[in-house]
Amino acid sequence: MTTLDSIKNNLISRIMATKKEKKAINNFFDSTGENNMVSLNAHQIEMLTMSERDIENDKLISAEDLEISDSERVS
């Protein structure tokens, strides 16, 4: 097999894989309708409740401030 044939076959294989991945992603999103409910455990519910309280009490931090805080902690 020539180099050109090898490249052509490789490209065809990648295109086919991409089509399969796209179809799989589309199937995933098609199967998840608006009526599907997500079950949360007690810890997840508690974390969401705490987050809502923080928002209501204006206990927020910007992404920039969080990055600064994280970098200081790592240093």
C-alpha positions, -999 to +999 in steps of 0.1 A: +000+000+000+014+034-009+016+063+015-012+081-004-035+050+000-026+048+037-034+085+042-067+082+023-077+051+044-068+069+076-089+099+066-119+078+057-116+059+090-116+092+110-145+106+090-165+074+097-156+075+134-167+112+136-200+104+120-206+076+145-197+099+174-220+126+161-248+101+158-242+089+193-242+124+207-274+132+188-290+100+201-280+109+237-296+144+235-327+130+217-332+105+244-330+131+272-363+149+269-375+178+289-396+156+312-368+136+326-362+142+363-329+139+380-328+124+414-305+141+440-292+126+471-294+144+505-259+158+502-266+173+468-298+189+480-280+203+510-252+218+488-278+234+465-297+248+495-265+263+509-257+278+475-291+294+473-287+309+508-253+323+498-268+339+468-297+354+488-272+367+514-249+381+487-221+359+498-205+357+463-170+357+450-159+366+415-141+340+394-111+364+394-110+366+432-114+328+434-084+323+411-063+346+432-073+328+463-065+295+448-031+306+435-022+320+469-032+287+486-011+267+462+020+289+465 
